[in-house]
């Protein structure tokens, strides 16, 4: 499985051009006509799956496009710098071959970009975060979904706004409220701190993965104020993965606490019957 394949097909939004000049001709060809599988959420199976490509070869009118062309095993020659090609690429779920990912890929002006996709990037990612709906609640789940939807439509800075709102309002603010209940809390001292220092001050109340990766908030803030749309789009998949790990930690902790309470009630019931 190629990291570039997974990024292009699973994470990159539509109309996000990938310059061929950043790749060798062989890498560009292998990306579009990849024979490697990709890891992706299957919206029909409702779980992560491995998708294998359905082999497709381009239809080319001219036999040769010069020295910049790439020839594959079937003998086709593609000039990624000069030709304009529209290609359909399909992947099928290893659990059920009827479940497919379908892409329309345009090669033009030395760039490769997805101009159509089903299911959409938003569909794939929103389905994958439904596991967090229970802890996020309707308000913040909607905001997370909006972030993913904006990203899938090529809006980078706007997607960062919603991600930062989740980190700040859903994760950090409740931790601060809990810390304020402790007898030795110093509110004035806390307000003097920078965000990284504030996260350290709240380390006992925050998910440990956020404490270990406190630069997350700084990156989100910089994205809103300083980074370009393209930079935000490039960084979004990594930021989302980090946030997913933080939410997973919170979800697991809540499930353990609920299980402990359930077992405590059951033990008390047994003890009562034996008394």
Secondary structure, DSSP 8 states (H G I E B T S, - for coil): --HHHHIIIII--TT--EEGGGS-HHHHHHHHT--S-EEEEETTTTEEEEEEEE------SSS---TTEEE-TT--EEETTT--EEEEEEEEESS-TT-EEEEEEEEETTEEEEEEEES-HHHHHHHHTGGGHHHHHHHHHHHHHHHHHHHHTT-HHHHHHHHHHIIIIIIIHHHHHHHTTSTT--HHHHHHS-HHHHHHHTTTTS-HHHHHTTHHHHHHHHHHHT--HHHHHHHHHHHHHHHHHHHHHHHHHHHHHHHHHHHHHHHHHHHHHH-
